[in-house]
Amino acid sequence: MIIKHHAANHAVPSSPANRRDSFAPTLAAACWFVTLAFGGTLCLAAILYLTFYTRLWWLTLLYGAFIFYDRDVCNKGGRSSDWVRRWAWWSYLRDYFPLKLVKTADLDASRN
């Protein structure tokens, strides 16, 4: 596959309409960065807080049991979630990166 960069689509917004249209993709990319950068630490802090400082310690045990039960799903092809795939978030995130894939070869559909 070839990846082409569309620099013309990523121009500095000059009109109010262009600025409004570029706000959602920029916000989606910023939120994605914050989630990747701080999400793991915040979730670990929340789990530790729930375990040691609240009466909801049983929720962390339930979550741990689910993680143990669910540990092999990635080796079986994963679990698709259509309602998550339909979130507008993904199209905003796609629009932030001005790339286009050009198909150059067929891929084997039986391989994951």
Contacts in CASP RR format, 6 or more apart in sequence:
PFRMAT RR
TARGET T0000
AUTHOR 0000-0000-0000
METHOD contacts of the structure
MODEL  1
MIIKHHAANHAVPSSPANRRDSFAPTLAAACWFVTLAFGGTLCLAAILYL
TFYTRLWWLTLLYGAFIFYDRDVCNKGGRSSDWVRRWAWWSYLRDYFPLK
LVKTADLDASRN
1 101 0 8 1.000
1 102 0 8 1.000
1 103 0 8 1.000
1 104 0 8 1.000
1 105 0 8 1.000
2 101 0 8 1.000
2 102 0 8 1.000
2 104 0 8 1.000
3 99 0 8 1.000
3 100 0 8 1.000
3 101 0 8 1.000
3 102 0 8 1.000
4 99 0 8 1.000
4 100 0 8 1.000
4 102 0 8 1.000
5 98 0 8 1.000
5 99 0 8 1.000
6 98 0 8 1.000
6 99 0 8 1.000
6 100 0 8 1.000
7 98 0 8 1.000
9 98 0 8 1.000
10 98 0 8 1.000
13 19 0 8 1.000
13 21 0 8 1.000
13 22 0 8 1.000
24 92 0 8 1.000
24 95 0 8 1.000
25 92 0 8 1.000
25 93 0 8 1.000
25 95 0 8 1.000
25 96 0 8 1.000
26 96 0 8 1.000
27 92 0 8 1.000
28 89 0 8 1.000
28 92 0 8 1.000
28 93 0 8 1.000
28 96 0 8 1.000
29 93 0 8 1.000
29 96 0 8 1.000
29 97 0 8 1.000
32 93 0 8 1.000
47 60 0 8 1.000
47 63 0 8 1.000
50 56 0 8 1.000
50 57 0 8 1.000
50 59 0 8 1.000
50 60 0 8 1.000
51 57 0 8 1.000
51 60 0 8 1.000
73 79 0 8 1.000
77 112 0 8 1.000
END
